[in-house]
Amino acid sequence: MPRANQDKKKEPSVLCMMYFKKDLVANSSRRSTLVMEFHVSWNYFTESFVFTCKLWIVSSTEKSNKASSSTPLPTARQFMSFGSVERECGLTDAAALDFFNKLHLESEVFNFSGFRLVQAARKRCININTLSLLRDIIVRFHWNKQELLPCLEYRLQRKYLSLESFLKGPLLISSRKESIIEFLTNNCNDYNLVECSGSGAKCFSGRLTTEGFPVYYFIAWHESMQSSLDIFVLIVTKGRFVDAHITKEGSPFAEQIADVILYSSMIEVQALITKACKEIRKQHLWDILGKQYSFQSATNLSRTINELRDVSHHVDIMSLNTRIGKILSDKLYDFRIPWREVLLSTRNSKSFMHCIDFSLVDPRNYNISNYIIFCGEHDAFLDFRLNESDEIIEAELLIYHGISAQEYLVKNVINDFTTFLLQWIWNDTQAGL
Protein backbone atom coordinates (compact mmCIF):
# COMPACT_ATOMS: atom_id res chain seq x y z
CA MET A 1 0.00 0.00 0.00
CA PRO A 2 1.32 3.49 -0.74
CA ARG A 3 2.02 5.81 2.11
CA ALA A 4 -0.55 8.30 3.33
CA ASN A 5 1.41 11.34 2.19
CA GLN A 6 1.90 9.74 -1.24
CA ASP A 7 -1.85 9.18 -1.47
CA LYS A 8 -2.42 12.81 -0.64
CA LYS A 9 -0.10 13.92 -3.42
CA LYS A 10 -1.97 11.76 -5.91
CA GLU A 11 -5.38 13.27 -5.18
CA PRO A 12 -6.86 15.24 -8.09
CA SER A 13 -5.82 18.87 -7.95
CA VAL A 14 -8.74 21.27 -8.39
CA LEU A 15 -7.84 24.05 -10.82
CA CYS A 16 -11.21 25.75 -11.24
CA MET A 17 -14.76 25.40 -9.86
CA MET A 18 -17.69 27.67 -10.82
CA TYR A 19 -21.46 27.71 -10.19
CA PHE A 20 -24.18 29.32 -12.31
CA LYS A 21 -27.96 29.42 -12.09
CA LYS A 22 -30.68 30.15 -14.63
CA ASP A 23 -34.41 30.61 -14.00
CA LEU A 24 -36.31 28.43 -16.46
CA VAL A 25 -39.89 28.92 -15.23
CA ALA A 26 -40.91 31.69 -12.88
CA ASN A 27 -44.53 32.65 -12.15
CA SER A 28 -46.74 33.29 -9.17
CA SER A 29 -47.32 29.62 -8.43
CA ARG A 30 -44.24 27.73 -9.62
CA ARG A 31 -40.49 28.30 -10.06
CA SER A 32 -37.90 26.06 -11.82
CA THR A 33 -34.19 26.93 -11.58
CA LEU A 34 -31.25 25.30 -13.39
CA VAL A 35 -28.08 25.13 -11.27
CA MET A 36 -24.80 24.28 -13.05
CA GLU A 37 -21.43 23.29 -11.58
CA PHE A 38 -18.27 23.48 -13.73
CA HIS A 39 -15.27 21.66 -12.32
CA VAL A 40 -11.75 21.43 -13.84
CA SER A 41 -9.08 19.29 -12.16
CA TRP A 42 -5.75 17.60 -12.89
CA ASN A 43 -5.67 13.83 -12.43
CA TYR A 44 -2.22 12.59 -11.39
CA PHE A 45 -2.97 8.95 -12.23
CA THR A 46 -3.97 9.54 -15.83
CA GLU A 47 -1.87 12.72 -16.15
CA SER A 48 -4.74 14.54 -17.82
CA PHE A 49 -7.19 17.38 -17.28
CA VAL A 50 -10.71 16.39 -16.21
CA PHE A 51 -13.63 18.68 -17.04
CA THR A 52 -16.90 17.92 -15.24
CA CYS A 53 -20.28 19.58 -15.62
CA LYS A 54 -23.16 18.81 -13.27
CA LEU A 55 -26.75 20.04 -13.60
CA TRP A 56 -29.54 20.30 -11.04
CA ILE A 57 -33.14 21.35 -11.71
CA VAL A 58 -34.73 22.81 -8.58
CA SER A 59 -38.53 23.15 -8.70
CA SER A 60 -40.70 24.84 -6.08
CA THR A 61 -44.36 25.80 -5.68
CA GLU A 62 -45.86 28.75 -3.84
CA LYS A 63 -49.31 29.03 -2.23
CA SER A 64 -51.45 31.73 -3.72
CA ASN A 65 -53.25 34.36 -1.65
CA LYS A 66 -56.52 32.58 -2.27
CA ALA A 67 -55.06 29.39 -0.93
CA SER A 68 -54.08 31.14 2.28
CA SER A 69 -57.61 32.44 2.98
CA SER A 70 -59.90 30.90 5.55
CA THR A 71 -61.95 29.24 2.84
CA PRO A 72 -60.15 26.07 1.70
CA LEU A 73 -59.91 25.31 -2.00
CA PRO A 74 -61.48 22.24 -3.47
CA THR A 75 -59.28 19.20 -3.35
CA ALA A 76 -59.08 19.04 -7.17
CA ARG A 77 -57.61 22.52 -7.24
CA GLN A 78 -55.22 21.97 -4.34
CA PHE A 79 -53.35 19.17 -6.08
CA MET A 80 -52.15 18.75 -9.67
CA SER A 81 -52.79 15.51 -11.49
CA PHE A 82 -49.92 13.13 -12.24
CA GLY A 83 -50.25 13.87 -15.95
CA SER A 84 -50.00 17.62 -15.36
CA VAL A 85 -46.90 17.17 -13.21
CA GLU A 86 -45.34 14.92 -15.84
CA ARG A 87 -46.07 17.41 -18.62
CA GLU A 88 -44.65 20.29 -16.61
CA CYS A 89 -41.50 18.31 -15.78
CA GLY A 90 -41.10 17.47 -19.45
CA LEU A 91 -41.36 21.13 -20.42
CA THR A 92 -38.87 22.06 -17.72
CA ASP A 93 -36.40 19.38 -18.89
CA ALA A 94 -36.77 20.54 -22.49
CA ALA A 95 -36.14 24.15 -21.50
CA ALA A 96 -33.07 23.12 -19.47
CA LEU A 97 -31.70 21.00 -22.31
CA ASP A 98 -32.30 23.76 -24.85
CA PHE A 99 -30.50 26.29 -22.68
CA PHE A 100 -27.64 23.88 -22.01
CA ASN A 101 -27.15 23.21 -25.73
CA LYS A 102 -27.07 26.93 -26.46
CA LEU A 103 -24.09 27.27 -24.10
CA HIS A 104 -21.91 25.28 -26.56
CA LEU A 105 -19.84 23.99 -23.64
CA GLU A 106 -17.60 21.76 -25.75
CA SER A 107 -16.75 24.71 -27.97
CA GLU A 108 -16.08 26.87 -24.94
CA VAL A 109 -13.83 24.19 -23.40
CA PHE A 110 -11.86 23.99 -26.65
CA ASN A 111 -11.62 27.79 -26.97
CA PHE A 112 -10.49 28.13 -23.37
CA SER A 113 -7.83 25.46 -23.93
CA GLY A 114 -6.67 27.24 -27.09
CA PHE A 115 -6.45 30.51 -25.17
CA ARG A 116 -4.33 28.85 -22.49
CA LEU A 117 -2.03 27.37 -25.14
CA VAL A 118 -1.50 30.79 -26.72
CA GLN A 119 -0.64 32.15 -23.28
CA ALA A 120 1.86 29.32 -22.80
CA ALA A 121 3.37 29.96 -26.24
CA ARG A 122 3.88 33.60 -25.25
CA LYS A 123 5.27 32.50 -21.87
CA ARG A 124 2.49 34.28 -20.01
CA CYS A 125 1.41 31.08 -18.29
CA ILE A 126 4.19 29.09 -16.64
CA ASN A 127 2.25 26.70 -14.38
CA ILE A 128 0.38 24.85 -17.11
CA ASN A 129 1.45 21.39 -18.29
CA THR A 130 1.51 22.37 -21.96
CA LEU A 131 2.32 19.00 -23.50
CA SER A 132 -0.35 17.14 -21.51
CA LEU A 133 -2.93 19.77 -22.41
CA LEU A 134 -2.05 19.48 -26.11
CA ARG A 135 -2.34 15.69 -26.11
CA ASP A 136 -5.58 15.73 -24.12
CA ILE A 137 -7.21 18.24 -26.46
CA ILE A 138 -6.24 16.43 -29.65
CA VAL A 139 -7.57 13.13 -28.28
CA ARG A 140 -10.88 14.61 -27.14
CA PHE A 141 -11.31 17.03 -30.04
CA HIS A 142 -9.97 15.26 -33.10
CA TRP A 143 -10.02 17.12 -36.40
CA ASN A 144 -13.34 15.69 -37.62
CA LYS A 145 -15.01 16.69 -34.36
CA GLN A 146 -13.56 20.20 -34.55
CA GLU A 147 -15.21 20.59 -37.96
CA LEU A 148 -18.62 19.96 -36.36
CA LEU A 149 -18.28 22.26 -33.34
CA PRO A 150 -19.71 25.80 -33.70
CA CYS A 151 -18.07 29.08 -32.71
CA LEU A 152 -14.47 27.83 -32.59
CA GLU A 153 -11.77 30.47 -32.31
CA TYR A 154 -8.91 27.98 -32.69
CA ARG A 155 -8.12 24.81 -34.62
CA LEU A 156 -5.55 22.24 -33.53
CA GLN A 157 -3.71 19.69 -35.67
CA ARG A 158 -1.14 17.03 -34.82
CA LYS A 159 1.64 15.56 -36.93
CA TYR A 160 4.58 13.25 -36.27
CA LEU A 161 7.97 14.13 -37.75
CA SER A 162 10.63 11.42 -37.98
CA LEU A 163 14.22 12.67 -37.95
CA GLU A 164 15.16 9.89 -40.35
CA SER A 165 12.87 11.40 -43.00
CA PHE A 166 15.04 14.49 -43.52
CA LEU A 167 18.37 13.91 -41.70
CA LYS A 168 20.99 11.61 -43.14
CA GLY A 169 24.45 10.24 -42.31
CA PRO A 170 26.55 11.88 -39.57
CA LEU A 171 23.93 14.59 -39.10
CA LEU A 172 21.39 11.98 -37.99
CA ILE A 173 23.89 10.08 -35.83
CA SER A 174 24.83 13.13 -33.76
CA SER A 175 21.22 14.32 -33.39
CA ARG A 176 20.22 12.58 -30.19
CA LYS A 177 17.15 13.50 -28.20
CA GLU A 178 19.11 14.90 -25.26
CA SER A 179 21.39 16.94 -27.55
CA ILE A 180 18.52 18.56 -29.42
CA ILE A 181 16.58 19.38 -26.23
CA GLU A 182 19.65 20.86 -24.54
CA PHE A 183 20.60 22.87 -27.62
CA LEU A 184 17.12 24.33 -28.13
CA THR A 185 16.84 25.14 -24.42
CA ASN A 186 20.10 27.11 -24.51
CA ASN A 187 19.43 28.83 -27.85
CA CYS A 188 15.70 29.64 -27.86
CA ASN A 189 16.24 33.31 -28.69
CA ASP A 190 18.43 32.51 -31.71
CA TYR A 191 15.68 30.33 -33.17
CA ASN A 192 12.70 32.52 -32.16
CA LEU A 193 11.42 29.78 -29.87
CA VAL A 194 9.83 29.85 -26.43
CA GLU A 195 10.29 27.06 -23.91
CA CYS A 196 6.70 26.56 -22.83
CA SER A 197 7.04 23.28 -20.91
CA GLY A 198 5.56 24.69 -17.73
CA SER A 199 5.22 21.91 -15.18
CA GLY A 200 5.42 19.11 -17.78
CA ALA A 201 7.87 17.56 -20.22
CA LYS A 202 10.04 19.70 -22.50
CA CYS A 203 8.07 21.58 -25.12
CA PHE A 204 9.00 24.49 -27.39
CA SER A 205 6.76 26.85 -29.32
CA GLY A 206 7.23 29.13 -32.29
CA ARG A 207 5.04 31.50 -34.27
CA LEU A 208 4.45 32.22 -37.94
CA THR A 209 1.77 33.72 -40.14
CA THR A 210 0.58 31.82 -43.20
CA GLU A 211 -2.45 32.31 -45.45
CA GLY A 212 -3.38 35.28 -43.26
CA PHE A 213 -3.74 33.19 -40.07
CA PRO A 214 -1.54 33.52 -36.94
CA VAL A 215 -0.16 30.04 -36.23
CA TYR A 216 1.60 28.65 -33.17
CA TYR A 217 3.53 25.41 -33.54
CA PHE A 218 4.60 23.28 -30.58
CA ILE A 219 7.60 20.94 -30.74
CA ALA A 220 7.92 18.04 -28.32
CA TRP A 221 9.46 14.59 -28.33
CA HIS A 222 7.28 11.61 -29.15
CA GLU A 223 6.40 9.63 -26.03
CA SER A 224 7.33 6.21 -27.46
CA MET A 225 9.43 6.73 -30.62
CA GLN A 226 12.94 7.92 -29.80
CA SER A 227 13.67 9.39 -33.25
CA SER A 228 10.37 11.21 -33.82
CA LEU A 229 9.02 14.60 -32.88
CA ASP A 230 5.44 15.33 -31.84
CA ILE A 231 4.32 18.51 -33.63
CA PHE A 232 1.13 20.40 -32.78
CA VAL A 233 -0.14 23.26 -34.93
CA LEU A 234 -2.58 25.72 -33.34
CA ILE A 235 -4.37 28.00 -35.81
CA VAL A 236 -5.89 31.20 -34.42
CA THR A 237 -9.03 31.43 -36.58
CA LYS A 238 -11.17 33.84 -34.54
CA GLY A 239 -14.18 32.24 -36.21
CA ARG A 240 -12.81 32.36 -39.76
CA PHE A 241 -13.24 29.31 -41.98
CA VAL A 242 -10.20 27.08 -42.58
CA ASP A 243 -12.02 24.13 -44.17
CA ALA A 244 -12.47 25.89 -47.51
CA HIS A 245 -10.33 25.00 -50.52
CA ILE A 246 -7.99 27.35 -52.34
CA THR A 247 -5.87 27.12 -55.46
CA LYS A 248 -2.42 28.56 -55.88
CA GLU A 249 -1.25 30.19 -59.06
CA GLY A 250 0.21 27.65 -61.45
CA SER A 251 -1.27 24.65 -59.60
CA PRO A 252 -4.19 22.68 -61.08
CA PHE A 253 -5.15 21.29 -57.67
CA ALA A 254 -7.30 22.78 -54.92
CA GLU A 255 -6.05 22.44 -51.34
CA GLN A 256 -7.76 22.90 -48.03
CA ILE A 257 -6.58 25.99 -46.15
CA ALA A 258 -5.91 23.91 -43.02
CA ASP A 259 -3.72 21.50 -45.03
CA VAL A 260 -1.74 24.38 -46.53
CA ILE A 261 -1.17 25.83 -43.05
CA LEU A 262 -0.11 22.44 -41.68
CA TYR A 263 2.32 21.90 -44.58
CA SER A 264 3.87 25.36 -44.14
CA SER A 265 4.24 24.77 -40.40
CA MET A 266 5.91 21.40 -40.89
CA ILE A 267 8.35 22.91 -43.42
CA GLU A 268 9.18 25.63 -40.89
CA VAL A 269 9.76 23.07 -38.12
CA GLN A 270 11.83 20.83 -40.39
CA ALA A 271 14.06 23.74 -41.43
CA LEU A 272 14.47 24.79 -37.79
CA ILE A 273 15.39 21.28 -36.60
CA THR A 274 17.79 20.82 -39.54
CA LYS A 275 19.54 24.07 -38.71
CA ALA A 276 19.78 23.10 -35.05
CA CYS A 277 21.15 19.63 -35.88
CA LYS A 278 23.77 21.14 -38.18
CA GLU A 279 24.86 23.41 -35.37
CA ILE A 280 24.97 20.45 -32.96
CA ARG A 281 27.08 18.50 -35.45
CA LYS A 282 29.36 21.49 -35.93
CA GLN A 283 29.89 21.78 -32.18
CA HIS A 284 30.59 18.05 -32.06
CA LEU A 285 33.25 18.34 -34.79
CA TRP A 286 34.78 21.33 -33.06
CA ASP A 287 35.04 19.31 -29.83
CA ILE A 288 36.40 16.02 -31.19
CA LEU A 289 39.04 17.76 -33.31
CA GLY A 290 39.72 20.50 -30.78
CA LYS A 291 39.85 20.30 -27.01
CA GLN A 292 38.63 16.68 -26.88
CA TYR A 293 40.84 15.37 -29.67
CA SER A 294 42.06 11.77 -29.52
CA PHE A 295 43.79 9.68 -32.18
CA GLN A 296 41.60 8.42 -35.02
CA SER A 297 42.26 6.17 -37.98
CA ALA A 298 43.38 7.90 -41.18
CA THR A 299 40.13 7.10 -43.03
CA ASN A 300 37.82 8.44 -40.33
CA LEU A 301 40.14 11.37 -39.68
CA SER A 302 40.17 12.58 -43.28
CA ARG A 303 36.39 12.24 -43.53
CA THR A 304 35.88 14.13 -40.27
CA ILE A 305 38.29 16.93 -41.22
CA ASN A 306 36.66 17.35 -44.62
CA GLU A 307 33.33 17.68 -42.84
CA LEU A 308 34.89 20.28 -40.51
CA ARG A 309 36.06 22.24 -43.54
CA ASP A 310 32.57 22.13 -45.03
CA VAL A 311 30.86 23.60 -41.97
CA SER A 312 33.51 26.17 -40.99
CA HIS A 313 34.05 29.73 -42.13
CA HIS A 314 37.29 30.04 -44.13
CA VAL A 315 39.78 32.91 -44.01
CA ASP A 316 42.57 32.83 -46.58
CA ILE A 317 45.73 33.63 -44.62
CA MET A 318 47.88 34.29 -47.69
CA SER A 319 45.52 36.98 -49.00
CA LEU A 320 44.71 38.43 -45.58
CA ASN A 321 48.17 39.98 -45.24
CA THR A 322 50.50 40.36 -48.22
CA ARG A 323 53.66 40.14 -46.13
CA ILE A 324 52.54 36.90 -44.44
CA GLY A 325 51.51 35.61 -47.86
CA LYS A 326 55.03 36.17 -49.17
CA ILE A 327 56.53 34.35 -46.18
CA LEU A 328 54.24 31.36 -46.63
CA SER A 329 54.93 31.22 -50.37
CA ASP A 330 58.73 31.61 -49.84
CA LYS A 331 58.87 34.74 -52.00
CA LEU A 332 60.32 37.04 -49.35
CA TYR A 333 63.61 35.27 -48.70
CA ASP A 334 66.14 33.46 -50.80
CA PHE A 335 66.18 30.35 -48.62
CA ARG A 336 63.51 27.71 -48.40
CA ILE A 337 61.60 27.11 -45.19
CA PRO A 338 61.02 23.42 -44.29
CA TRP A 339 57.32 23.82 -43.73
CA ARG A 340 56.70 20.25 -42.73
CA GLU A 341 59.15 20.60 -39.87
CA VAL A 342 57.80 24.03 -38.93
CA LEU A 343 54.20 22.90 -38.76
CA LEU A 344 54.97 19.75 -36.77
CA SER A 345 56.96 21.80 -34.26
CA THR A 346 53.78 23.65 -33.30
CA ARG A 347 53.11 20.67 -31.03
CA ASN A 348 55.81 22.04 -28.73
CA SER A 349 54.35 25.55 -28.63
CA LYS A 350 52.15 26.83 -25.81
CA SER A 351 50.03 28.77 -28.31
CA PHE A 352 48.77 25.59 -30.01
CA MET A 353 47.26 22.51 -28.40
CA HIS A 354 48.00 19.94 -31.11
CA CYS A 355 48.77 19.43 -34.78
CA ILE A 356 46.97 16.72 -36.78
CA ASP A 357 48.82 15.55 -39.89
CA PHE A 358 47.68 13.12 -42.57
CA SER A 359 48.14 12.62 -46.30
CA LEU A 360 45.58 12.45 -49.08
CA VAL A 361 45.80 11.75 -52.79
CA ASP A 362 43.99 14.41 -54.84
CA PRO A 363 42.29 13.70 -58.24
CA ARG A 364 45.54 14.52 -60.06
CA ASN A 365 47.32 11.72 -58.15
CA TYR A 366 49.40 14.22 -56.20
CA ASN A 367 50.16 13.39 -52.62
CA ILE A 368 48.84 16.25 -50.48
CA SER A 369 49.99 16.60 -46.87
CA ASN A 370 47.41 18.12 -44.54
CA TYR A 371 48.16 19.83 -41.23
CA ILE A 372 45.35 20.94 -38.91
CA ILE A 373 46.64 23.02 -35.98
CA PHE A 374 44.25 23.81 -33.14
CA CYS A 375 44.59 27.17 -31.38
CA GLY A 376 43.11 26.32 -28.00
CA GLU A 377 43.07 29.83 -26.59
CA HIS A 378 41.08 31.21 -29.52
CA ASP A 379 39.12 28.03 -30.41
CA ALA A 380 40.14 28.11 -34.08
CA PHE A 381 42.00 25.89 -36.55
CA LEU A 382 44.90 26.63 -38.90
CA ASP A 383 44.59 24.51 -42.03
CA PHE A 384 47.71 23.97 -44.19
CA ARG A 385 48.10 21.85 -47.31
CA LEU A 386 51.54 21.00 -48.71
CA ASN A 387 52.49 19.42 -52.03
CA GLU A 388 55.11 16.76 -52.61
CA SER A 389 57.81 19.46 -52.83
CA ASP A 390 57.04 20.62 -49.30
CA GLU A 391 55.52 23.88 -50.54
CA ILE A 392 52.41 25.46 -49.10
CA ILE A 393 49.62 25.39 -51.67
CA GLU A 394 46.85 26.48 -49.33
CA ALA A 395 46.76 28.14 -45.91
CA GLU A 396 43.45 28.94 -44.25
CA LEU A 397 42.05 29.81 -40.87
CA LEU A 398 38.89 27.88 -39.90
CA ILE A 399 36.64 29.81 -37.52
CA TYR A 400 33.25 29.01 -36.01
CA HIS A 401 31.48 32.22 -36.98
CA GLY A 402 32.00 34.63 -39.85
CA ILE A 403 34.99 36.98 -39.98
CA SER A 404 32.78 40.00 -39.34
CA ALA A 405 31.80 38.53 -35.95
CA GLN A 406 35.31 37.29 -35.10
CA GLU A 407 37.62 39.90 -36.63
CA TYR A 408 39.50 40.37 -33.36
CA LEU A 409 39.98 36.59 -33.01
CA VAL A 410 41.37 36.31 -36.55
CA LYS A 411 43.89 39.04 -35.84
CA ASN A 412 45.07 37.35 -32.62
CA VAL A 413 45.48 33.92 -34.24
CA ILE A 414 47.51 35.36 -37.13
CA ASN A 415 49.68 37.28 -34.67
CA ASP A 416 50.29 34.12 -32.61
CA PHE A 417 51.28 32.11 -35.68
CA THR A 418 53.49 34.90 -37.02
CA THR A 419 55.26 35.21 -33.66
CA PHE A 420 55.79 31.44 -33.54
CA LEU A 421 57.13 31.37 -37.13
CA LEU A 422 59.61 34.21 -36.54
CA GLN A 423 60.76 32.55 -33.31
CA TRP A 424 61.28 29.27 -35.15
CA ILE A 425 63.34 31.00 -37.89
CA TRP A 426 65.43 32.72 -35.26
CA ASN A 427 66.06 29.50 -33.31
CA ASP A 428 66.93 27.65 -36.52
CA THR A 429 69.34 30.41 -37.51
CA GLN A 430 70.96 30.32 -34.07
CA ALA A 431 71.36 26.56 -34.26
CA GLY A 432 73.15 26.87 -37.62
CA LEU A 433 75.75 29.34 -36.38
Protein Blocks (a to p, Z undefined) as FASTA:
>chain_A
ZZfklmmmmpccdfbdcdddddfbdcfkbccdddddddddddfklopadddddddddddd
dddfklmmmbdcdfklmpccfklmmmmmmmmmmmmmmmmmmnommlmmmmmmmmmmmmmm
nopafkbcfklmmmmmmmmmgfklmmmpghiabdcddddddfklmpgcjllmmmcfklmm
mmmmmmmmmnopacfklmmccdddddddeehiacdddddddfklmkbccddddddfkopa
fkbccddehiabdcdfklmmmmmmmmmmmmmmmmmmmmmmmmmmmmmmmmmgccddfklm
mmmmmmmmmmpccddfklmpmklmmmmnopmbmbdcdfklmmmmmmmpckbmbdcddddd
dfkopacdddddddfknopaddddddfkopafbdcdddfbdfklmmmmmmmmmmmmmmmm
mmmmmmmmmmmZZ
